[in-house]
Each structure stands twice: as structure tokens, then as C-alpha cells.
């Protein structure tokens, strides 16, 4: 190589190596002081992308764990409320059992006062924990945890939606139950006697007239009890009736004589056909009756109104208010029109008119609460009251004499079902808590593993970097010394120029 004073190649090489060593020392010091191997995208672009994905997943899962813990807290609050409601049901069943004893000599009305107050307390507590219609927790609860391959897989769902998860008195099927004296006995054969076999090779039809609050109209429900070839027991008779009547708020029970009775505060009239074969619940007899366990106007004969001048004015009143119904030649032209007109006005008060099966062209008016009705008719022999002028229709108390324990027995059946229903809701809430806890366990495991994976990519190996730092310092010092020597080399040319 030529010997030049214009271009000091050796110095340039030394400078370049010094620059490289300075860069190496800078990266090493940055890694040691930051703790990260990747401090800039250029350090490892591909590794940085992977590490950032892990870091993002960790942030998602960390918040997801908080979400799950919040969800567990909500479910624990709900669970506490359900436990308290179950204790209230225990008390309701105690009261109902006390009233259901035919030897009870106290006041069933006093028992029922506490019973009704506790039903309202169940409604209040159910609303507080959000498990009523429209309640905050009567829904499909979704808790986003993260860590899944898709957003759907990253969520935990607890389904507390729908009527099956409502724990107010209506949702539990005990709204309208009562343990006051009353119940409608319709049988005269002992259903509790295991020796009695019913409806062998036959069936028996029970036809109920009901008011449907959803359709806001009266309806007819026919229930057929079938005995099969060998007949059925009294318990099976009750089972078939209750399976069909469960959604209508009417419960089939046996009274203290073992006779079939219907309990509950639902307004109804029932016609029982004679059995087609075998022994029916009244032997071979047919029967008709109205609900004797409610406040009611006994079946009253209805006379069609054919002239506007014969209009009848009915005034209904209870603790919720009063309404007036005018039956004229349109609204009172026939029994169906009269029933529709009365119900349109009185249903909001919980007072219902039904066609009674106990007599031709008769109407019964029933309510689970006390009410009064007065009538004014200008012409005798029209409408519901066969006399002119102002008349008062007496409202009978629930007929305790018919079956004093019928309502209480129906309440016990409803409460037994309520315990099962509440247990299912508690099971769903408990399952939800467990699912969230398992989700937290997985998320915590994923956070640990994702953190380890990110660390392997992003974090610096301090032992290795400390060795690199020592090497960088030595190489930097060596580069500086060599550069000094390279810079002195051109001075040797001067010796060639001396004389």
C-alpha cells in the first residue's frame, strides 16, 4: 500500500471501529440500565411485534380478572338475597302448615296477615337483587375476560334471564296464594284411601271458566283426567290436575276428609262431568261450583237488557278504588257482553266476572280481596238485580266451611314448588360464581405465561449484557489508543523530507 499524507486510511479504519464500538457500548448500557433487550424497533423488529402482542394480551387479561371479580361480587350479592328469600319461604311454609291443620283453633286471618306481608317482602327483596321482570340481573350476564381466540370465546356467560330466573312471588308461583280459611271442595270420594281406584277404562273432564289477565278476557280451560285400563290412584288424579292447572294459579289438593278440593285465589267456576267409566271423584255424579275460597258475589241470574231505558249501573269498590259499569242494550245485550263490560272496568281492581256453571245464564263476581258492589236499575227484572231502584249485592266472605284448609294446602304445594324453583336459580348463580372463578384461574395462568413469553423476547440477559459492557469498554479504550497511533503515522513522512 502507498504511503500517503493526504488520506490516512489507518485512521479512518480506527475511527470506524471506534464508532462501532461506541454504538455497541451505547446499546449495552441502554439494555443494562433499562432491563430490556429491545429498546427500539431496530433492535428486533419481528420480536418486538410478538412481544407487543403478548403485552396487549396481558393488559386485556389483567382487566378481565378485575371484571370477573366484579362479576363474582354481583353474584355474591344476588346469592345472599336468594338465601334470605329462601328463609322467608321457610317461614311462609311454617305459617301454611299451621293453617293447614284442621285442628288449628286460632285465627287463620291473623296467620294470613303475616303470610301476605312476607309475600310483599319477597317481592321487595327480589327487586333489590334485580331478579324481577325488567330487573338488572334478570338478563344474560356477559363478563369479558379476554385471552380467547375470538371475542365470543373470551366471554363468560351467566344466564339469569327470563321468567324461570325471577324470584319475586309471581316468578316463584306463590303470588296470590293465601292461608286464610277457604277452599273449594268438589269431591266426595276419599282420594287418600289407597284402596280406591279411579277412572278405570274411563276419564273425567273438568271445565274451568277463568279470566286471563294477559288476553284480558275470559277463557275456558278443559282438563281431562284419564284413568287408563287399570285406573289410577288419588295421588295420580291430583298430579294430572296440577300438571294442567299449574300455570293458572289453581291447585288441586285434598281436604281434611281426603276429598278433592281446589285452593288458590284465582277467580274460577268449574263444571265436572260425570266419569265415562270407573269411579270418579264424586263416584258417578257430575258437579258444578264457583271458587268458594275468595270474596265473591254468589252466582246471580242475568237478564238481557233490550232497551236503553232499562240500563243498570253497577258500582264496584275495594281498597284500590272504585269503578262504575253501565249495562245497557249494547253492553248488557247478552251475558258475554255484560261479562266483558264488567271486566274491562274491574280487572284493574282485581275483581273479575265469570260465567258460572252453577246455573244457566248466571254470573259470578270474584276477588281475592274484599269488595262491595251496588246496583241501580230503573226497570225491574233486568241486568244482575231483579228489582228496580238502588240495590246492594252482598259480597260473601271466603267460605271457610267448604274446606277450611284448602287454601293452605294449595299454598303448601305452591311453596314446595317455589323451593325447587328458587333452588334452580341458586344453582345457576352458584354455577356462575364457579365459572368466573375458573375463568380467573385461567386468566392468571395466561398472564403468567404470556409475561414469561414476553420476557424471553423483550427482557435483557443482564449477565450477558454485563460481560458485553466490559468488552465494549475495553474495545472502546483500545480503539481510542489505536486511533491515536494511526493519527501519529503521517508524521513519519516528515523524515523523508529532511535533508
C-alpha positions in Angstrom: 0.0 0.0 0.0 1.2 3.5 -0.7 2.5 5.8 1.9 0.3 8.9 1.9 -0.2 12.0 4.0 -3.4 13.0 2.1 -5.5 10.1 3.1 -4.9 8.4 6.4 -6.6 5.1 5.8 -5.5 3.6 9.0 -7.0 6.4 11.0 -10.3 6.1 9.1 -10.4 2.4 9.9 -9.7 3.2 13.5 -12.5 5.8 13.5 -15.0 3.4 12.0 -14.2 0.7 14.6 -14.4 3.3 17.3 -17.8 4.3 16.1 -19.0 0.7 16.0 -17.6 0.1 19.5 -19.3 3.3 20.8 -22.6 2.1 19.3 -22.1 -1.3 20.9 -21.3 0.3 24.2 -24.4 2.5 23.9 -26.7 -0.4 23.2 -25.2 -2.4 26.0 -25.5 0.4 28.5 -29.1 1.0 27.4 -30.0 -2.6 27.9 -28.3 -2.8 31.3 -30.0 0.4 32.5 -33.5 -0.3 31.0 -33.5 -4.0 31.6 -34.9 -4.6 28.1 -33.1 -6.3 25.2 -35.4 -4.4 22.7 -35.4 -0.7 23.3 -36.1 0.4 19.8 -37.8 -1.2 16.8 -34.5 -1.7 15.1 -33.2 -3.8 17.9 -35.5 -6.7 16.9 -38.5 -5.6 14.7 -40.0 -9.1 14.4 -39.5 -9.9 18.1 -41.0 -6.5 19.1 -44.2 -7.3 17.2 -44.6 -10.6 19.0 -43.7 -9.1 22.4 -46.2 -6.2 21.9 -49.0 -8.8 21.2 -48.2 -10.6 24.5 -48.1 -7.3 26.3 -51.5 -6.3 24.9 -53.0 -9.7 25.9 -51.6 -9.3 29.4 -53.3 -5.9 29.7 -56.6 -7.4 28.4 -56.4 -10.3 30.8 -55.5 -8.1 33.8 -58.6 -6.0 33.3 -60.5 -9.2 32.6 -59.6 -10.6 36.0 -61.0 -7.4 37.6 -64.1 -7.8 35.5 -64.5 -11.4 36.7 -64.0 -10.4 40.3 -66.7 -7.7 39.9 -69.0 -10.3 38.4 -68.4 -12.6 41.4 -69.2 -9.7 43.7 -72.5 -9.1 42.0 -73.4 -12.8 42.1 -72.5 -13.0 45.8 -74.9 -10.1 46.4 -77.6 -11.9 44.5 -76.8 -15.2 46.3 -77.1 -13.5 49.6 -80.6 -12.2 48.6 -81.6 -15.6 47.4 -80.6 -17.2 50.7 -82.7 -14.6 52.6 -85.7 -15.3 50.3 -85.3 -19.0 51.0 -85.6 -18.3 54.7 -88.7 -16.2 54.1 -90.2 -19.2 52.2 -89.4 -21.4 55.2 -91.5 -19.0 57.4 -94.3 -19.0 54.8 -94.3 -22.8 54.8 -94.5 -22.8 58.6 -97.5 -20.5 58.6 -99.2 -22.5 55.8 -98.6 -25.8 57.6 -100.1 -24.3 60.8 -103.2 -23.2 58.9 -103.4 -26.5 57.1 -104.2 -28.4 60.3 -107.8 -29.0 60.7 -107.2 -28.9 64.5 -106.0 -25.3 64.4 -108.3 -23.3 66.6 -106.8 -19.8 66.2 -107.4 -17.2 63.6 -106.3 -18.1 60.1 -106.8 -14.5 59.1 -104.1 -13.5 61.6 -101.8 -16.1 60.1 -102.6 -14.9 56.6 -101.8 -11.2 57.5 -98.2 -12.2 58.2 -98.2 -14.5 55.2 -99.3 -11.7 52.8 -96.8 -9.3 54.3 -94.0 -11.8 53.7 -95.0 -12.2 50.1 -94.6 -8.5 49.7 -91.2 -8.7 51.4 -90.1 -11.3 48.9 -91.1 -9.0 46.1 -89.1 -6.1 47.6 -86.0 -8.2 48.1 -86.2 -9.8 44.7 -86.4 -6.3 43.2 -83.3 -5.2 45.2 -81.2 -8.1 43.8 -82.5 -7.5 40.3 -84.3 -10.8 39.7 -87.7 -9.5 38.8 -89.2 -8.7 35.4 -87.0 -5.9 34.0 -84.5 -6.3 36.8 -80.9 -5.5 36.3 -79.8 -9.1 36.8 -82.7 -10.8 35.1 -80.7 -11.0 32.0 -78.0 -12.8 30.1 -74.9 -11.6 32.0 -71.7 -11.4 30.0 -68.4 -10.9 31.6 -65.5 -10.2 29.3 -62.3 -11.9 30.4 -60.1 -12.0 27.3 -57.4 -14.4 26.3 -59.6 -16.2 23.8 -59.1 -16.9 20.1 -62.2 -14.8 19.4 -64.2 -12.2 21.3 -67.1 -14.7 21.9 -64.7 -17.2 23.4 -63.3 -14.5 25.6 -66.6 -14.0 27.5 -68.2 -15.9 30.3 -72.0 -16.0 30.2 -74.3 -16.5 33.1 -77.9 -16.8 32.0 -80.3 -15.4 34.6 -82.8 -14.2 32.0 -86.4 -15.0 31.6 -89.3 -15.9 33.9 -87.5 -19.0 35.1 -85.0 -16.8 37.0 -87.4 -14.4 38.6 -87.6 -14.9 42.3 -90.5 -12.5 43.2 -93.7 -14.1 44.4 -95.0 -14.3 40.8 -91.9 -15.8 39.5 -91.9 -18.4 42.3 -95.5 -19.2 41.6 -96.8 -18.1 45.1 -98.3 -14.8 44.2 -102.0 -14.8 45.1 -101.7 -17.8 47.5 -103.4 -17.5 50.8 -103.6 -19.4 54.0 -106.9 -17.9 55.1 -109.7 -20.3 55.7 -111.2 -21.3 52.4 -111.0 -23.8 49.6 -113.4 -25.3 47.2 -114.3 -28.9 47.9 -115.6 -30.6 44.8 -115.3 -34.3 45.6 -116.9 -36.8 48.0 -114.7 -39.8 47.5 -111.5 -40.2 49.6 -108.5 -39.7 47.3 -106.1 -40.6 50.2 -107.5 -44.1 50.6 -105.1 -46.4 48.8 -107.9 -48.9 48.2 -109.7 -46.5 45.9 -109.0 -46.8 42.2 -110.3 -44.1 39.9 -111.5 -43.9 36.3 -110.6 -47.5 35.2 -111.1 -47.6 31.4 -112.5 -44.1 31.6 -111.8 -40.4 32.0 -113.4 -37.3 33.6 -113.5 -33.8 32.2 -113.0 -30.7 34.4 -114.0 -27.4 32.6 -112.9 -24.2 34.2 -114.1 -20.7 33.4 -111.2 -18.3 34.1 -110.2 -14.7 33.5 -107.0 -14.4 31.5 -105.1 -11.2 32.5 -102.8 -11.5 29.5 -105.6 -11.7 27.0 -107.8 -9.5 29.2 -110.7 -11.8 28.5 -112.5 -14.8 30.0 -111.4 -18.1 28.8 -112.4 -21.8 29.1 -109.9 -24.5 30.1 -110.8 -28.2 29.8 -108.7 -30.7 31.8 -109.2 -34.4 31.1 -108.1 -36.8 33.8 -107.5 -40.3 32.3 -107.5 -43.5 34.2 -106.2 -46.0 31.7 -107.0 -49.7 31.7 -106.4 -50.3 35.4 -107.4 -47.0 36.8 -105.3 -44.5 38.8 -104.7 -43.6 42.5 -105.9 -40.4 44.1 -102.4 -39.1 44.1 -102.3 -39.5 40.3 -105.6 -37.7 40.0 -104.0 -34.7 41.8 -100.9 -34.9 39.7 -102.8 -34.8 36.4 -104.9 -31.9 37.5 -102.0 -29.9 38.9 -99.9 -30.5 35.8 -102.7 -28.9 33.7 -103.7 -26.2 36.2 -100.2 -25.1 37.4 -100.0 -22.1 35.1 -103.5 -20.9 36.0 -102.9 -20.4 39.7 -105.3 -23.2 40.8 -104.0 -26.1 42.9 -105.7 -29.4 43.3 -105.4 -30.7 46.9 -107.3 -33.0 49.3 -109.2 -31.5 52.2 -109.2 -32.9 55.7 -111.6 -35.7 54.6 -109.5 -36.7 51.6 -112.0 -35.2 49.2 -110.7 -33.3 46.1 -110.6 -29.5 46.7 -109.2 -26.6 44.7 -107.2 -24.0 46.5 -106.0 -20.6 45.5 -107.3 -17.1 45.0 -107.8 -17.3 41.2 -111.3 -16.5 40.1 -112.9 -19.5 38.6 -116.0 -21.5 38.0 -115.8 -25.3 37.3 -118.0 -27.9 35.8 -117.1 -31.5 36.4 -118.6 -34.0 34.0 -119.6 -37.5 35.1 -116.9 -40.1 34.5 -117.1 -42.0 31.3 -116.3 -45.2 33.2 -115.0 -46.3 36.5 -115.2 -44.3 39.8 -114.9 -40.5 39.5 -114.0 -38.0 42.2 -117.7 -37.9 43.1 -118.5 -41.5 42.3 -120.7 -41.3 39.1 -122.0 -37.8 39.8 -121.3 -34.6 37.9 -120.9 -31.3 39.8 -120.6 -27.5 39.3 -119.2 -24.9 41.7 -117.6 -21.5 41.9 -114.4 -20.8 43.8 -115.6 -20.7 47.4 -112.2 -19.6 48.7 -112.4 -16.0 47.6 -114.6 -13.0 48.2 -117.5 -13.3 45.7 -121.0 -12.5 44.6 -122.8 -15.8 44.5 -124.0 -16.7 41.0 -126.6 -14.2 40.0 -129.1 -14.7 37.2 -128.6 -12.3 34.4 -131.5 -10.9 32.3 -130.6 -9.4 29.0 -131.2 -5.7 28.6 -133.2 -4.9 25.5 -134.0 -1.3 25.9 -131.7 1.7 26.8 -134.2 2.8 29.4 -133.6 -0.4 31.3 -129.9 0.3 31.8 -128.3 -0.9 35.1 -125.5 0.9 36.8 -123.1 -1.1 38.8 -120.5 0.4 41.2 -117.6 -1.7 42.4 -115.3 -0.6 45.2 -112.4 -2.0 47.1 -109.2 -0.7 48.8 -107.7 0.1 45.3 -110.5 2.4 44.2 -113.9 2.3 42.6 -115.3 1.9 39.1 -118.7 2.2 37.6 -120.1 0.0 34.8 -123.3 0.7 32.9 -125.1 -2.3 31.3 -127.4 -1.1 28.6 -128.9 -2.6 25.4 -125.4 -2.9 24.0 -123.1 -3.8 26.9 -125.8 -5.8 28.5 -127.4 -7.3 25.4 -126.2 -10.8 26.4 -124.2 -12.4 29.2 -120.9 -12.4 27.3 -121.2 -8.7 26.6 -122.0 -8.0 30.2 -119.0 -10.0 31.5 -116.7 -8.3 29.0 -118.0 -4.8 30.1 -117.6 -5.6 33.8 -114.1 -7.0 33.4 -112.9 -4.1 31.2 -113.6 -1.8 34.2 -112.9 -4.0 37.2 -109.9 -6.1 36.2 -107.6 -3.3 37.3 -109.0 -3.6 40.8 -108.6 -7.4 40.9 -112.3 -8.0 40.6 -113.4 -10.4 37.9 -116.7 -11.5 36.4 -117.2 -15.0 35.0 -120.0 -17.1 33.6 -121.0 -19.5 36.4 -121.6 -23.2 35.6 -123.8 -23.4 38.7 -126.9 -22.1 36.8 -128.0 -21.2 33.3 -127.2 -17.6 32.3 -125.6 -16.7 35.7 -122.6 -14.5 36.5 -120.3 -14.8 39.5 -118.1 -11.9 40.5 -114.9 -12.8 42.5 -111.9 -11.2 44.0 -109.1 -12.2 46.3 -109.7 -9.1 48.4 -112.8 -7.6 50.0 -115.0 -5.6 47.7 -118.5 -4.2 47.5 -120.9 -3.7 44.6 -124.1 -1.7 44.4 -126.6 -1.6 41.6 -129.2 0.9 40.4 -131.7 -0.3 37.8 -134.7 1.8 36.6 -136.6 -1.3 35.5 -137.2 -4.5 37.5 -136.1 -7.8 36.0 -133.1 -6.6 34.0 -129.3 -6.9 34.4 -128.0 -8.6 37.5 -130.5 -7.4 40.1 -134.1 -8.3 39.6 -135.6 -5.2 41.2 -135.9 -1.5 40.4 -134.2 1.2 42.4 -130.9 1.1 44.3 -129.9 -2.4 45.4 -126.7 -3.6 47.2 -125.3 -7.0 46.3 -123.9 -8.8 49.3 -120.3 -9.9 48.9 -119.7 -13.2 50.7 -116.6 -13.9 52.7 -114.5 -16.8 51.6 -116.5 -19.8 52.6 -114.3 -21.4 55.3 -117.0 -24.0 55.8 -116.5 -25.6 52.4 -112.8 -26.5 53.1 -111.1 -24.6 55.8 -107.6 -26.0 54.9 -108.0 -26.0 51.1 -106.2 -22.7 50.5 -103.5 -23.5 53.0 -102.9 -26.9 51.3 -102.7 -25.2 48.0 -100.2 -22.7 49.4 -98.0 -25.6 50.8 -98.0 -27.2 47.3 -97.1 -23.9 45.7 -94.4 -23.2 48.3 -92.9 -26.7 47.8 -92.6 -25.9 44.1 -91.2 -22.4 45.0 -88.4 -24.0 47.0 -87.5 -26.1 43.9 -87.7 -23.1 41.6 -85.5 -21.0 43.9 -83.0 -23.8 44.2 -82.6 -23.9 40.4 -81.9 -20.1 40.4 -79.5 -20.5 43.3 -77.8 -23.3 41.3 -77.4 -21.1 38.3 -76.0 -18.3 40.4 -73.6 -20.7 42.1 -72.6 -22.1 38.7 -71.9 -18.6 37.5 -69.6 -17.9 40.5 -67.7 -21.1 39.9 -67.4 -20.3 36.1 -66.0 -16.9 36.9 -63.6 -18.3 39.4 -62.3 -20.9 36.9 -62.0 -18.1 34.3 -59.9 -16.1 36.8 -57.7 -19.1 37.4 -57.1 -19.5 33.6 -56.6 -15.8 33.1 -54.0 -15.6 35.9 -52.2 -18.6 34.4 -52.3 -16.9 31.0 -51.0 -13.7 32.4 -48.0 -15.6 34.0 -47.3 -17.5 30.8 -47.7 -14.5 28.5 -45.4 -12.5 30.8 -42.8 -15.2 30.6 -43.1 -15.4 26.8 -42.8 -11.6 26.6 -39.8 -11.6 28.9 -37.9 -14.1 26.9 -38.3 -11.8 23.8 -38.1 -8.3 25.3 -36.0 -8.5 28.5 -32.3 -8.3 28.6 -30.0 -11.0 29.9 -28.2 -8.9 32.4 -25.3 -11.3 33.0 -24.6 -11.4 29.2 -25.0 -7.7 28.9 -22.7 -7.0 31.8 -20.0 -9.0 30.0 -20.7 -7.2 26.8 -20.4 -3.9 28.7 -16.9 -4.9 29.9 -15.9 -5.9 26.4 -17.3 -2.7 25.0 -15.3 -0.5 27.4 -12.1 -2.4 26.6 -12.7 -2.2 22.9 -13.6 1.5 23.1 -10.3 2.2 25.0 -8.4 0.1 22.6 -10.0 1.9 19.6 -9.1 5.3 21.1 -5.5 4.2 21.6 -5.2 2.8 18.1 -6.7 5.9 16.7 -4.1 8.0 18.4 -1.4 5.8 16.9 -3.0 6.0 13.5 -3.1 9.8 13.7 0.6 9.9 14.5 1.6 7.7 11.5 1.7 10.5 8.8 4.3 12.4 10.9 6.8 9.7 9.8 6.7 11.1 6.3 8.5 14.2 7.5 11.6 12.1 8.0 11.6 11.6 4.2 11.6 15.3 3.6 14.6 16.1 5.9 17.9 17.0 4.3 
